[in-house]
Amino acid sequence: MSKLLRGGRIGSARKDAVEFTASIKSDKKLLEAVIKINKAHVTMLTEQQIISTETGAQLLKALSEIDPKMELDPSLEDVHLVVEEEINKKLKPEIAGNLHVAKSRNDQVATAIRMALRTDILDLIAVIVALQESLIALAQKNTETLVPSYTHLHPAQPITFGHLLVSYVDALERSLQRLQETYKRVNRCPMGAGAIATTSFPINRKQTAQLLGFDDVLENSIDAVGSRDFVLETIADLTLLATDVSRIAEDFLVWSSPDFGILDLPESFAFTSSIMPQKKNPDVLEVIRARMSQILGNFVACATTMKALPSGYNLDLQELTPKLWGSIETVEKSVCILSELAKNLKVNPNVFDKQVLNYCTTTELANMLVKKYQVSFRTSHKIVGTIVKTLIAKNLVLSDLSPEQLNNTAKDCAGITLAVKLEDIKDSIDPKKCVESHKTLGGPAPAEVKRMLKNRFQLTSNSKTSLKDQEIRLEEADVELESAVQRYSTN
């Protein structure tokens, strides 16, 4: 354990107590951020003449010598003490002891988490965009590939596979937008808040925030150190994303089963049985589906931890961070592999040869009676429903329907006289013509799907441009920080 905080108010501590409360195992992710925070803080202290230029120069030189990829000493409580111990090894106590002037671990850890998280959010946005691009590319190949849509897991109406894929792209777009909004709230700097009440030293919080690439300061010091709503918000975003990813995986699972026979999963993403040689098991999709449930569990755990805490910093907050990192890693890996799987999906071109799908166009048959024969829709619905019931009882399909049978059914069940033409029946129940007729905004008609895909392609292009701008902003901040470090450390 570190001796830096021992010997004053608190003497020695039990080893098991230190290990029980330590965060060192999950802190490695924060090391680079903590080094940068100390560099920015020392630079600010120097410019504000809170510490001497000579002291600042020595501290900055020592900080620059710390390897951000170094292994953390497991005997120390946290990453902040690791950095301070390293400085103590390099400098005299009277110099090294000034590293912690006007700051606390409380504002430092809140800042470090935000720095690591904002990078993770940008990485996750890039992964989501990659999945969108995979789905768009697949949709472009299938703008006219007919598949059934489902409600209650029963065949509903014919659509195109491209139309379904666009629905996934749109759901992912909302998750992407939520993460972009969250990023703005994450990218606020708590440094300078101290333990809870700032400091009496004349620090410049805005300068520190600028050197670390933050958009602004998180102003109120109590809120700055004690709030973790940005963690809850991020995991909430991930939960919604995980829900959509799980649904996509479930669709692919169901549609690739032999009973449905709509999709053919690539063999490189499937596994076989140890005993049944005929099996082609969708293990990857099943694991995705299972792991997405873990994200909801993490959100509930974090929300439950947060809901009963008093204001200010409490060590309970430390327990949230591993769940945050675990959630991001799980979602990112799942989205990545789903993106690769989607690139290699194949669709059965003869799906509508199945008898069970023959009734998918009955809605259009009912619509035809409304449009061409002035039958009210509710009456038309009753007539067509009766026809379906009769055909199924006789083990027939919709294509077996004759004008005579339709006209007789209309007379028997609705008391109206019709003279429906065979051509009208055939046109209305043809899946291809049915889909082509659904050209309402957002519908499955190939022309409309192509229009949507063009728009969605532009959305992904805009997302990548925005992502690049945010990455450049962080890179510029790193350059500015290192320039300041060099300016002082070489004096």
DODO-358865 format. One line per 10 residues: their letters; for each residue x, y, z of C-alpha. Coordinates in Angstrom, 1 decimal. Example, Ala and Ser with C-alpha at 12.3 -4.5 7.8 and 13.67 -1.06 7.14 Angstrom:
# residues 2
as	12.3,-4.5,7.8 ~ 13.7,-1.1,7.1 .
This chain:
# residues 491
mskllrggri	0.0,0.0,0.0 ~ 1.1,3.6,-0.5 ~ 2.6,5.4,2.5 ~ 1.8,8.8,1.0 ~ -1.5,9.1,2.8 ~ -0.4,7.3,6.0 ~ 1.1,8.7,9.1 ~ -1.1,11.7,9.5 ~ -4.7,11.2,10.6 ~ -4.6,7.5,9.6 .
gsarkdavef	-1.9,5.1,10.6 ~ -1.3,1.7,8.9 ~ -4.2,-0.1,7.4 ~ -4.9,-3.9,7.1 ~ -3.8,-5.3,3.8 ~ -7.1,-7.0,3.2 ~ -9.0,-3.8,3.9 ~ -6.8,-2.0,1.3 ~ -7.3,-4.7,-1.3 ~ -11.1,-4.8,-0.6 .
tasiksdkkl	-11.5,-1.1,-1.3 ~ -8.8,-0.7,-4.0 ~ -9.7,0.2,-7.6 ~ -6.3,-0.6,-9.0 ~ -7.4,-3.6,-11.0 ~ -9.8,-1.5,-13.2 ~ -7.7,1.6,-13.2 ~ -5.2,0.8,-15.9 ~ -7.6,2.3,-18.5 ~ -7.3,5.6,-16.7 .
leavikinka	-3.5,5.8,-16.4 ~ -2.9,7.9,-19.6 ~ -5.7,10.3,-18.7 ~ -4.4,10.7,-15.2 ~ -0.9,11.5,-16.5 ~ -2.4,14.2,-18.8 ~ -4.5,15.6,-16.0 ~ -1.4,16.0,-13.8 ~ 0.5,17.6,-16.7 ~ -2.4,20.1,-17.4 .
hvtmlteqqi	-2.8,20.8,-13.7 ~ 0.9,21.5,-13.1 ~ 1.0,23.7,-16.2 ~ -1.9,25.7,-14.8 ~ -0.3,25.9,-11.4 ~ 2.9,27.2,-13.0 ~ 1.2,29.8,-15.1 ~ -0.9,31.0,-12.2 ~ 2.4,31.3,-10.2 ~ 1.0,29.0,-7.5 .
istetgaqll	4.2,26.9,-7.8 ~ 7.5,28.1,-9.1 ~ 8.6,27.7,-12.7 ~ 11.5,25.5,-11.5 ~ 9.2,23.2,-9.5 ~ 6.7,23.1,-12.4 ~ 9.5,22.2,-14.8 ~ 10.7,19.3,-12.7 ~ 7.3,18.0,-12.2 ~ 6.4,18.1,-15.9 .
kalseidpkm	9.7,16.5,-16.9 ~ 9.1,13.6,-14.4 ~ 5.5,13.2,-15.6 ~ 6.7,13.0,-19.2 ~ 8.9,10.1,-18.2 ~ 6.0,7.9,-17.0 ~ 5.1,5.2,-19.4 ~ 1.3,5.4,-19.9 ~ 1.3,1.6,-20.7 ~ 3.3,0.7,-17.6 .
eldpsledvh	2.0,-2.1,-15.3 ~ 0.3,-0.8,-12.2 ~ 1.6,-1.9,-8.8 ~ -1.2,-4.1,-7.4 ~ -0.3,-3.2,-3.9 ~ -1.3,0.5,-4.4 ~ -4.9,1.6,-3.9 ~ -5.5,3.4,-7.2 ~ -3.9,4.9,-10.3 ~ -3.6,8.3,-8.8 .
lvveeeinkk	-1.3,7.1,-6.1 ~ 0.6,5.1,-8.7 ~ 1.4,8.3,-10.6 ~ 2.3,10.2,-7.4 ~ 4.6,7.3,-6.2 ~ 6.4,7.5,-9.6 ~ 7.0,11.2,-9.2 ~ 8.3,10.6,-5.7 ~ 10.8,8.1,-7.0 ~ 12.1,10.7,-9.5 .
lkpeiagnlh	12.1,13.9,-7.4 ~ 12.9,15.2,-4.0 ~ 10.0,15.2,-1.5 ~ 9.9,19.0,-1.4 ~ 9.3,19.1,-5.1 ~ 7.2,15.9,-5.6 ~ 4.9,16.9,-2.8 ~ 3.6,19.8,-4.8 ~ 2.0,17.6,-7.4 ~ -1.2,17.5,-5.4 .
vaksrndqva	-1.5,21.2,-4.7 ~ -5.1,22.5,-5.3 ~ -6.5,19.1,-6.4 ~ -8.1,16.0,-5.0 ~ -8.5,12.4,-6.1 ~ -12.2,13.2,-6.3 ~ -12.0,15.8,-9.1 ~ -9.1,13.9,-10.7 ~ -11.0,10.6,-11.0 ~ -14.1,12.2,-12.2 .
tairmalrtd	-12.1,13.9,-14.9 ~ -10.1,10.8,-15.9 ~ -13.3,8.8,-16.3 ~ -14.8,11.4,-18.6 ~ -11.6,11.5,-20.7 ~ -11.5,7.8,-21.1 ~ -15.2,7.6,-21.7 ~ -15.3,10.3,-24.4 ~ -12.7,8.3,-26.4 ~ -14.7,5.1,-25.9 .
ildliaviva	-17.9,6.9,-27.1 ~ -16.2,8.1,-30.3 ~ -14.8,4.5,-30.9 ~ -18.3,3.1,-30.3 ~ -19.9,5.6,-32.7 ~ -17.3,4.5,-35.4 ~ -18.3,0.9,-34.8 ~ -22.0,1.7,-35.1 ~ -21.4,3.6,-38.4 ~ -19.5,0.5,-39.7 .
lqeslialaq	-22.5,-1.7,-38.9 ~ -24.8,0.7,-40.6 ~ -22.6,0.7,-43.7 ~ -22.6,-3.1,-43.7 ~ -26.4,-3.2,-43.5 ~ -26.7,-0.5,-46.2 ~ -24.4,-2.4,-48.5 ~ -26.5,-5.6,-48.0 ~ -29.7,-3.6,-48.5 ~ -28.5,-2.2,-51.8 .
kntetlvpsy	-28.2,-5.7,-53.0 ~ -31.7,-6.6,-51.9 ~ -33.9,-3.7,-52.8 ~ -36.1,-6.0,-54.8 ~ -35.6,-9.3,-52.8 ~ -39.0,-10.3,-51.5 ~ -39.4,-11.6,-48.0 ~ -42.3,-11.8,-45.6 ~ -42.7,-9.4,-42.7 ~ -44.0,-10.7,-39.4 .
thlhpaqpit	-46.4,-9.6,-36.7 ~ -46.8,-11.9,-33.7 ~ -44.2,-14.1,-35.4 ~ -46.8,-15.0,-38.1 ~ -46.4,-14.0,-41.7 ~ -48.0,-10.6,-42.3 ~ -47.3,-8.7,-45.6 ~ -44.6,-9.0,-48.3 ~ -41.7,-6.5,-48.1 ~ -38.2,-6.4,-49.4 .
fghllvsyvd	-35.2,-7.5,-47.4 ~ -33.7,-4.1,-48.1 ~ -36.7,-2.5,-46.4 ~ -36.1,-4.5,-43.3 ~ -32.4,-3.7,-43.2 ~ -33.2,0.1,-43.5 ~ -35.3,-0.3,-40.3 ~ -32.1,-1.6,-38.5 ~ -30.1,1.3,-39.9 ~ -32.6,3.8,-38.6 .
alerslqrlq	-32.7,2.2,-35.1 ~ -28.9,2.3,-34.9 ~ -29.0,5.9,-36.1 ~ -31.1,6.9,-33.0 ~ -28.5,5.2,-30.8 ~ -25.8,7.0,-32.5 ~ -27.5,10.3,-32.0 ~ -28.1,9.6,-28.3 ~ -24.4,8.9,-27.9 ~ -23.5,12.1,-29.7 .
etykrvnrcp	-25.7,14.0,-27.3 ~ -24.3,12.2,-24.3 ~ -20.7,13.0,-25.5 ~ -21.5,16.7,-25.1 ~ -22.4,16.2,-21.5 ~ -19.5,13.9,-20.8 ~ -17.0,16.4,-22.3 ~ -17.2,18.8,-19.3 ~ -14.2,19.1,-16.9 ~ -14.5,18.6,-13.2 .
mgagaiatts	-10.9,19.6,-12.4 ~ -10.6,22.3,-9.9 ~ -13.6,21.2,-7.9 ~ -11.2,19.6,-5.4 ~ -12.6,17.2,-2.9 ~ -16.0,19.0,-2.9 ~ -15.5,22.8,-2.3 ~ -12.8,23.8,-4.9 ~ -9.7,25.5,-3.3 ~ -8.4,28.7,-1.9 .
fpinrkqtaq	-5.5,28.7,-4.4 ~ -6.1,31.1,-7.4 ~ -6.4,28.3,-10.0 ~ -7.7,28.7,-13.6 ~ -10.2,25.9,-14.1 ~ -11.0,26.9,-17.7 ~ -7.3,26.7,-18.7 ~ -7.0,23.2,-17.3 ~ -10.2,22.2,-19.2 ~ -8.9,23.6,-22.4 .
llgfddvlen	-5.5,21.8,-22.1 ~ -7.4,18.5,-21.6 ~ -9.7,19.0,-24.6 ~ -12.9,19.6,-22.7 ~ -15.6,21.9,-24.2 ~ -16.2,23.6,-20.8 ~ -15.9,23.3,-17.1 ~ -18.4,21.4,-15.0 ~ -19.0,24.4,-12.8 ~ -20.6,23.5,-9.4 .
sidavgsrdf	-17.9,21.7,-7.3 ~ -20.4,19.4,-5.5 ~ -22.0,18.4,-8.8 ~ -18.6,18.0,-10.4 ~ -17.2,15.4,-8.0 ~ -20.4,13.7,-6.9 ~ -22.4,13.2,-10.1 ~ -22.2,10.1,-12.2 ~ -25.3,10.7,-14.2 ~ -23.1,10.7,-17.3 .
vletiadltl	-22.2,7.1,-16.5 ~ -25.9,6.2,-16.1 ~ -26.7,8.1,-19.3 ~ -24.0,6.3,-21.2 ~ -25.1,2.8,-20.0 ~ -28.7,3.8,-20.7 ~ -27.7,4.6,-24.2 ~ -25.9,1.3,-24.4 ~ -28.9,-0.5,-23.1 ~ -31.1,0.9,-25.9 .
latdvsriae	-28.4,0.1,-28.4 ~ -28.1,-3.4,-26.9 ~ -31.9,-3.9,-27.2 ~ -31.7,-3.1,-31.0 ~ -28.6,-5.3,-31.5 ~ -30.3,-8.2,-29.7 ~ -33.4,-7.8,-31.9 ~ -31.3,-7.8,-35.1 ~ -29.5,-10.9,-33.8 ~ -32.8,-12.6,-33.0 .
dflvwsspdf	-34.3,-11.8,-36.4 ~ -31.2,-13.3,-38.1 ~ -31.5,-16.3,-35.8 ~ -35.1,-17.0,-36.5 ~ -34.9,-16.3,-40.2 ~ -31.9,-18.6,-40.7 ~ -33.6,-21.5,-39.0 ~ -34.7,-24.3,-41.4 ~ -38.3,-23.8,-40.5 ~ -38.2,-20.2,-41.8 .
gildlpesfa	-35.4,-20.7,-44.4 ~ -35.2,-17.0,-45.3 ~ -31.5,-16.4,-44.5 ~ -28.4,-18.4,-44.9 ~ -25.7,-17.7,-42.3 ~ -22.1,-17.7,-43.4 ~ -20.4,-20.9,-42.3 ~ -17.5,-18.9,-40.8 ~ -19.9,-17.6,-38.2 ~ -21.6,-20.9,-37.5 .
ftssimpqkk	-20.7,-24.0,-35.5 ~ -21.8,-27.6,-35.6 ~ -23.0,-30.1,-33.0 ~ -20.6,-32.5,-31.3 ~ -23.1,-35.3,-32.0 ~ -25.5,-34.2,-34.7 ~ -23.5,-33.8,-38.0 ~ -26.3,-32.0,-39.8 ~ -26.3,-29.0,-37.5 ~ -25.3,-25.5,-38.5 .
npdvlevira	-25.7,-23.7,-35.2 ~ -25.9,-19.8,-35.0 ~ -23.7,-19.7,-31.9 ~ -22.3,-16.2,-32.6 ~ -25.8,-14.7,-32.8 ~ -26.9,-16.5,-29.6 ~ -23.9,-15.2,-27.7 ~ -24.6,-11.6,-28.9 ~ -28.2,-12.0,-27.8 ~ -27.1,-13.2,-24.3 .
rmsqilgnfv	-24.4,-10.6,-23.8 ~ -26.8,-7.8,-24.6 ~ -28.8,-8.7,-21.6 ~ -25.8,-8.0,-19.4 ~ -25.9,-4.3,-20.4 ~ -29.4,-3.9,-18.9 ~ -28.1,-5.7,-15.7 ~ -25.2,-3.2,-15.5 ~ -27.6,-0.3,-15.9 ~ -29.9,-1.5,-13.1 .
acattmkalp	-26.9,-2.2,-10.8 ~ -25.5,1.3,-11.4 ~ -28.8,3.1,-11.0 ~ -29.5,1.1,-7.8 ~ -26.1,2.2,-6.5 ~ -26.7,5.8,-7.3 ~ -30.2,6.3,-6.1 ~ -29.5,6.3,-2.4 ~ -26.3,8.2,-2.2 ~ -26.0,11.6,-0.5 .
sgynldlqel	-24.5,14.6,-2.3 ~ -20.7,14.8,-2.6 ~ -18.2,12.1,-3.3 ~ -18.8,8.6,-1.9 ~ -16.6,5.5,-2.6 ~ -19.7,3.7,-3.8 ~ -19.1,5.6,-7.1 ~ -16.0,3.6,-7.6 ~ -18.1,0.5,-8.2 ~ -19.8,2.0,-11.3 .
tpklwgsiet	-16.7,2.4,-13.4 ~ -15.9,-1.3,-14.1 ~ -19.5,-1.8,-15.1 ~ -19.2,1.1,-17.5 ~ -16.0,-0.2,-19.1 ~ -17.4,-3.7,-19.3 ~ -20.6,-2.5,-20.9 ~ -18.8,-0.6,-23.6 ~ -16.4,-3.4,-24.4 ~ -19.3,-6.0,-24.6 .
veksvcilse	-21.4,-3.8,-26.9 ~ -18.5,-2.8,-29.1 ~ -17.3,-6.3,-29.7 ~ -20.8,-7.5,-30.4 ~ -21.5,-4.7,-32.8 ~ -18.2,-5.4,-34.6 ~ -18.8,-9.1,-35.1 ~ -22.4,-8.5,-36.1 ~ -21.2,-6.0,-38.7 ~ -18.8,-8.7,-40.2 .
laknlkvnpn	-21.6,-11.3,-40.1 ~ -24.0,-9.0,-42.0 ~ -21.6,-8.6,-44.8 ~ -21.8,-12.3,-45.6 ~ -25.5,-12.9,-45.2 ~ -27.4,-14.5,-48.1 ~ -31.1,-14.4,-48.7 ~ -33.2,-17.2,-50.1 ~ -34.6,-15.9,-53.4 ~ -37.5,-18.3,-53.5 .
vfdkqvlnyc	-39.0,-17.7,-50.1 ~ -42.5,-17.2,-51.4 ~ -42.6,-20.7,-52.8 ~ -43.7,-21.8,-49.3 ~ -47.4,-22.4,-49.0 ~ -47.5,-20.9,-45.6 ~ -46.6,-17.5,-47.1 ~ -49.3,-17.6,-49.7 ~ -51.7,-15.6,-47.7 ~ -49.3,-12.6,-47.1 .
tttelanmlv	-51.1,-10.5,-49.8 ~ -54.6,-10.9,-48.5 ~ -54.6,-7.3,-47.2 ~ -54.0,-6.1,-50.8 ~ -56.8,-8.3,-52.0 ~ -59.1,-6.5,-49.5 ~ -57.7,-3.1,-50.6 ~ -58.4,-4.0,-54.3 ~ -62.1,-4.5,-53.5 ~ -62.1,-1.1,-51.8 .
kkyqvsfrts	-60.3,0.7,-54.6 ~ -61.9,-1.0,-57.7 ~ -65.3,-2.2,-56.5 ~ -66.3,0.5,-53.9 ~ -66.6,-2.0,-51.0 ~ -66.0,-0.6,-47.6 ~ -62.8,-1.8,-46.0 ~ -64.5,-3.5,-43.0 ~ -66.8,-5.4,-45.3 ~ -63.9,-6.2,-47.6 .
hkivgtivkt	-62.0,-7.5,-44.6 ~ -64.8,-9.8,-43.7 ~ -65.2,-11.2,-47.2 ~ -61.5,-11.9,-47.6 ~ -61.3,-13.4,-44.1 ~ -64.1,-15.8,-44.9 ~ -62.3,-16.7,-48.2 ~ -59.1,-17.5,-46.3 ~ -60.9,-19.6,-43.8 ~ -62.6,-21.6,-46.6 .
liaknlvlsd	-59.4,-22.1,-48.6 ~ -57.4,-23.3,-45.6 ~ -60.2,-25.8,-44.8 ~ -60.0,-27.2,-48.3 ~ -56.1,-27.2,-48.2 ~ -56.0,-24.6,-50.9 ~ -53.9,-21.4,-51.3 ~ -54.8,-17.9,-52.2 ~ -53.7,-18.4,-55.8 ~ -56.5,-21.0,-56.1 .
lspeqlnnta	-59.1,-18.3,-55.6 ~ -61.5,-17.8,-58.5 ~ -63.7,-14.8,-59.3 ~ -66.8,-17.0,-58.8 ~ -65.8,-18.0,-55.3 ~ -65.0,-14.4,-54.3 ~ -68.3,-13.1,-55.8 ~ -70.3,-15.9,-54.1 ~ -68.6,-15.3,-50.7 ~ -69.4,-11.6,-51.0 .
kdcagitlav	-73.0,-12.4,-51.6 ~ -73.2,-15.0,-48.8 ~ -71.4,-13.2,-46.0 ~ -72.0,-9.5,-46.8 ~ -75.1,-9.5,-49.0 ~ -73.4,-7.6,-51.8 ~ -73.2,-8.4,-55.5 ~ -69.7,-8.2,-57.1 ~ -68.3,-9.1,-60.5 ~ -64.6,-9.2,-59.7 .
kledikdsid	-62.2,-9.9,-62.6 ~ -59.6,-12.6,-62.5 ~ -57.0,-10.2,-63.6 ~ -57.7,-7.9,-60.6 ~ -57.3,-10.9,-58.2 ~ -54.0,-12.0,-59.7 ~ -52.5,-8.5,-59.7 ~ -53.5,-7.9,-56.1 ~ -52.2,-11.2,-54.7 ~ -48.9,-11.1,-56.6 .
pkkcveshkt	-46.2,-10.4,-54.0 ~ -43.9,-8.5,-56.3 ~ -46.7,-6.2,-57.5 ~ -48.0,-5.9,-54.0 ~ -44.6,-4.6,-52.7 ~ -44.2,-2.3,-55.7 ~ -47.6,-0.7,-55.0 ~ -46.6,0.2,-51.4 ~ -44.6,3.3,-52.4 ~ -45.9,5.5,-49.6 .
lggpapaevk	-43.1,7.4,-47.8 ~ -41.1,4.9,-45.8 ~ -42.7,1.9,-47.6 ~ -41.2,-1.3,-49.0 ~ -41.5,-0.4,-52.7 ~ -38.0,-0.8,-54.3 ~ -37.9,2.8,-55.5 ~ -38.7,4.1,-52.0 ~ -36.1,1.8,-50.4 ~ -33.5,3.0,-52.8 .
rmlknrfqlt	-34.4,6.6,-51.9 ~ -34.1,5.8,-48.2 ~ -30.8,4.1,-48.7 ~ -29.4,7.1,-50.5 ~ -30.4,9.2,-47.6 ~ -29.0,6.8,-45.0 ~ -25.7,6.6,-46.9 ~ -25.5,10.4,-46.5 ~ -26.2,10.1,-42.8 ~ -23.3,7.7,-42.3 .
snsktslkdq	-21.1,10.0,-44.3 ~ -22.1,13.0,-42.1 ~ -21.5,10.9,-38.9 ~ -18.0,10.0,-40.0 ~ -17.2,13.7,-40.7 ~ -18.5,14.7,-37.3 ~ -16.6,11.9,-35.7 ~ -13.4,13.0,-37.4 ~ -13.9,16.6,-36.2 ~ -14.3,15.5,-32.6 .
eirleeadve	-11.2,13.3,-32.9 ~ -9.2,16.2,-34.3 ~ -10.3,18.4,-31.5 ~ -8.9,16.0,-28.9 ~ -5.7,15.6,-30.9 ~ -5.3,19.4,-31.0 ~ -5.7,19.5,-27.2 ~ -3.0,16.9,-26.8 ~ -0.7,18.9,-29.0 ~ -1.4,22.1,-27.0 .
lesavqryst	-0.8,20.3,-23.7 ~ 2.5,18.8,-24.8 ~ 3.6,22.1,-26.2 ~ 2.9,23.7,-22.8 ~ 4.7,20.9,-21.1 ~ 7.8,21.3,-23.3 ~ 7.7,25.1,-22.9 ~ 8.0,24.8,-19.1 ~ 10.0,21.6,-18.7 ~ 12.9,22.9,-20.9 .
n	13.2,26.2,-19.1 .
